């Protein structure tokens, strides 16, 4: 690997880690766990209810972490589960859940929207295109592991 490529990869990994840390710090400031915020974010982004499978894909949480967080949010009255066919379930926000989401996940989403609104359309499209391209190539290469 060329020195320049190593330096770029090092910077890339640093930025990924720092971004994850920034989201963690935001969750802590909002009085919520990372996993709860990610779940609430996914549900809000889907209009107030979301299939568990989609929450897992959108949040990046492991199945075990997601299930534990869902159970905790359910016990707190933030969300409830409803059947969606024979094997699937949807997580749905309660009234309390909507209020919690507005104080947490929706605030983070607003911050993200404000930041992206400052980018030009070309910058945003470039960022999204390159991120998607990296993801596709990474999945292709790791499928063979």
N, C-alpha and C positions, 0 to 999 in steps of 0.2 A: 504494500500500500504506500503510495507516494506520501511524502511529508505533508503536502498541502491537503490531501484527502483526509489524513489522520487529524489534522488541525480542524478541518471543517466538521468531521464526525465528532470530535471532542466538543466543539462549540455547540453542535446540534444536540448532543446528549446533555450538556450543561443547561441549555435553554429548555429542554424538555423537563429536566428535573426542577429547575427554578420555576417554571410555569406551574408544575404540579404543586410545588411548595407555596406559591402565591395563592392558588385556589384553596389549599389547606388553611392558610392563614386567614383568608376571607371567611371560610366556613367557621373557623374558631371565633372570629370577631362577631359573627352572626349567631353564635351560640348553638351551632349544629355540627354534627359529624360530617365528614367528607362524603361518606356513603349515603347518608340521608339527603344531603343537598343534591347529590347526583341523581338520586331516585326522584326527588321532587322536581328537579329540573326536567328530567325526561318526561314525567307525567304532565307537567305544565306545557312543555313544548308540544305535547300531543293533544292538548285541549282539555286536560282534567282527568283523563283516564288513559291507561296505556297497557298493552299486553306485557306480561312479565318478560317474555322473550325479547321484546323491543327495548325494555328498560335495561336489560343486561347488555344488549348490543350498544345502546347509546351511552351507557354509563361506563363501560369497560370494567365493571366490577366482576369478581369471580362469582360463581353461582352461590357458593356458601356465604360469602360476605353479603351479597344482595339479599338472600333469603333471611339472614339474621337481621339485617337492617329493616326489611319489610315487616318482619314479625314485631320488631320494636315499634315501628311507626304505627302498625296496626293496634298494638296494645295501648299506645298513647292516644288513639282515636284520631290520628292524622289521616289515615287511609283505611280502606276496606278492600277486600278481594271479592271479585264476582267471577263466576264461571263464564267462560266464553267457548262453548262447545264441550266436548267430552274431556279433553285433556288440557286445554289452555285456560289461563286466568288473566283477568285484567286487574290492575291496581287503580283504584278510584279515590280521588281526594274527598274528604268530608268537608264540612264547613270550616271546622278547625284546621284541617289540612290546607284549605285555600288560604287561610290567614297566615299559617306557618310558611307556606310557599311564597306568599307575597313578601314576608319579612326576610326570606333567605334566598331561595333559588331565583326568584324573579328579580331581586336586587342585583344578583350576580349577572343575570341575563341582560339587565339594563346597562350595567357597566360595560359588558361586552359589546352591546349594540352601539353605545356611545363611542367606544374606541373604533369600531369598524366603520362608523359613519364618518370618521375623520380621514379614512383612506379613500383614495380615488378608486373608481370602478376597475381600472386597470390593475392597481395594486392588489385589490381584493381578489380579482379573478386569477392573477398570477399566484398569489398565496394559496388559494384553494386548488388550483390546477396542480401545482407542484406537490402540495400535501397529499392530494389524491393519487398522483403518480407514484409518490414514494410508498404509500400504503399498498397500492396494487402490486408494485414490484416486490415489496417486502413479503406480501402474502404468497406470491408466486414462488419466491426463492425459499421461503420457510415451509411451504407445502411438501417439499421433498425431504425434510428433516426426519 
